[in-house]
Amino acid sequence: MLKDQIIELLNKQTYKGMNVKELSREVQCEDSASFTSLMKVLNELEHDHVVARDDRDRYFLSSRLGYVTGTLRMNSKGFGFVEDGENSYYIGRDHLGLGMDKDVVYARVWTNNDESVEGEVVEVITHHVEHLVGVVKVQQGRKYFLPDSEVINRRVKVTNFDEFKLVNDTKVLVKLDHYGKVLSGHIEKVIGYKYDPGVDILSILLEKNIYPQFSNAVMQEVEQVEEEVNVEELKNRRDLRNLLTITIDGEDARDLDDAISVEKLENGYRLYVHIADVSYYVREGSEIDKEAYQRGTSVYVVDRVVPMLPHALCNGICSLNPHVDRLTLTCMMEINREGTVENYQIFPSVIYSDERMTYTNVNKILNGDAKVQKKYPHLLQMCLHMKVLSGIIRRRRERLGAIDFDTKEAKIVVNERGKVKDIVLRERGEAERMIEDFMIAANETVASHMKWMEVPSVYRIHEAPEPKKMREFAKIAKTLGYTFQGGIQNVYPSQLQHMLNEARGKDNYSVLSSFMLRSMQKARYENQCVGHFGLALKEYLHFTSPIRRYPDLVVHRMLRKYVFETDTNTYHMKKDEKWCEGAAIQASERERNAIDAEREVDDMKKAEYMEAYVGDVFEGVISGITKFGIFVELENTIEGLVHIRSLNDDFYHFDDESHTLIGEHTANVYKMGQIVRVKCVGANRFKREIDFEILTKDKRKKTKNKKQEIPVAQRRKRRRRR
């Protein structure tokens, strides 16, 4: 093909650049018809950003001329970065073109005389932002729209103000219709008054394309879903209703998608992990399925859940509620005393959950609470078996080198109007760790089975850290007093866990673990099994939460099709492999979107909470240092910025090598992990910002009578997204 011939020519190292006439002679397209074909191919390659022309109209592969395709990440200060998967290129405010946050863009990059690299957006390939949330301002009868997002770098014109009765500070959802130098769109939904309860959280959700309501088409299908288990279906399943089975979840959980049974064996234990058989009720291609695919995951924010599935499914027939029959997929594992799964079976089942247990009550049983043990005497023996088995499974993972970050997680407590009452640390006891251990064991077992059966699937993968990021982390660790042991080029999880063990119990542990997390690649979904670095496992996927995660539902479907029903059609398999590839990308994107929404809501609520504590003094740890200031984290995870301008006792220089701020005259040093006392000097929920000021000796004298501490719970080990 002519296209392949041209690309092969441009790929040669000896190629020095040719204009269209020179190319036509080289590829022998000099007559009228063939020259027209050549121009058509060149235009197509240029349109697809495969080739580009220099200032002398010579054709090159676009990468040779410094062109990249990537995602534009905007900063609230007006600049951005284009990320192409390997590198990040700075884009100044004047070089953003028509690019907006998370747009896929075509950019040109260059190296300056000082070796710094920057670029400019040439073309927007795909617009990411389709909706904007903001407030309508009314001044002297004139209405205009102000977007909430600080990264919107141009004016927004709204075309249908007159269709709504709008007062000043009405929150609205605007659908963008035009992406020129002035953005243009129409109001799609009036959210409510800016200061009304719940409007703040709903605004963030809608801006992230997370919609609490389901479509009419979905709800019509929901009406057809059976409310009780079909008796005829039980003939196709293994009956486990006489097996002692319990669910263990938080007090406020409603979507119970996993249940546990444990039996003691001569050389270990038999663990049953029963997972709600959502794939039986949510059929492939149905309206419910299409909506679940688009949502990708349930979203959990402060005082509400936006579910992946309608409530009739996630809280009803799919939820493993106690004292009713429920359809499940069971992973039964026989685990020896070394934590190795010696035998396993995966099969459709029906269970009857004996109790709906909570983490709190199981922890009380394990801690010897006589009152709770008396309430659940039939569960005491199994709970003790569960504790022993959990320890066996965990020790095996520790031997493999799994990383346990032990990071803190905040619980934001709100009243019935959504107002923050308190921010405390979530407590995590043995029951929470047990369930995590059992779910990881089941996920690994199913992943191994599907990998060796060579059936289509979606895996949960976590790749090894990039050497560049590891080198940066090693520098930071050194400033905290820890030496990175071993090679950086090929890192093993045990190396990182060794460093965490060394730091455990010290004041700078949370800083070390936080920076270690940032140096890691993000876990994601993929249709190929490449292992999970953080868990130190060669095979891993998500099988245990199909009510709230779409990849788990995909795994269940593939099990049903290729394992339980043994479809051997090669065409079906290849088609599903391709479909799983797209489903993995979609699920990863929706997960990142949900995490962003959850983080923004948390930041907003933390800032709202601190509005009541402006002027008060706290003790915190320096969690980050940049050219523009110091980040300080309080015990309850609230983080604020000490701007460098507020450090008025000296002129401070940022040392990039040691990540410290050093005073020019006093030689005073601020470093990460350092304990400091700070005063809250500002908090703004709408900007999601908290400002601190470090108290020097002089400032402490002035404020020593104003100290007021925020109560916080004990430290707690965070249950991470695996």
Secondary structure, 3 states (H helix, E strand, C coil): CHHHHHHHHHHCCCCCCECHHHHHHHCCCCCHHHHHHHHHHHHHHHHCCCEEECCCCCEEEHHHHCEEEEEEEECCCCCEEEECCCCEEEECHHHCCCCCCCCEEEEEEEECCCCCEEEEEEEEEECCCCEEEEEEEEECCEEEEEECCCCCCCCEEECCHHHCCCCCCEEEEEEEEEECCCEEEEEEEEEEECCCCCHHHHHHHHHCCCCCCCCHHHHHHHCCCCCCCCHHHHHHCEECCCCCCEEEECCCCCCCCEEEEEEEECCEEEEEEEEECHHHHCCCCCHHHHHHHHHCECEEECCEEECCCCHHHHHHHCCCCCCCEEEEEEEEEEEECCCCEEEEEEEEEEEECCEEEEHHHHHHHHCCCHHHHHHCHHHHHHHHHHHHHHHHHHHHHHHHCCCCCCCCCEEEEECCCCCEEEEEECCCCHHHHHHHHHHHHHHHHHHHHHHHHCCCCCEEEECCCCHHHHHHHHHHHHHCCCCCCCCCCCCCHHHHHHHHHHHCCCCCHHHHHHHHHHHCCCCEEECCCCCECCCCECCCCCCCCCCCEHHHHHHHHHHHHHHHCCCCCHHHHHHHHHHHHHHHHHHHHHHHHHHHHHHHHHHHHHHHHHHHHCCCEEEEEEEEEECCEEEEEECCCCEEEEEHHHCCCCCEEEECCCCEEEECCCCCEEECCCEEEEEEEEEECCCCEEEEEECCHHHHHHHCCCCCCCCCCCCCCCCCCC
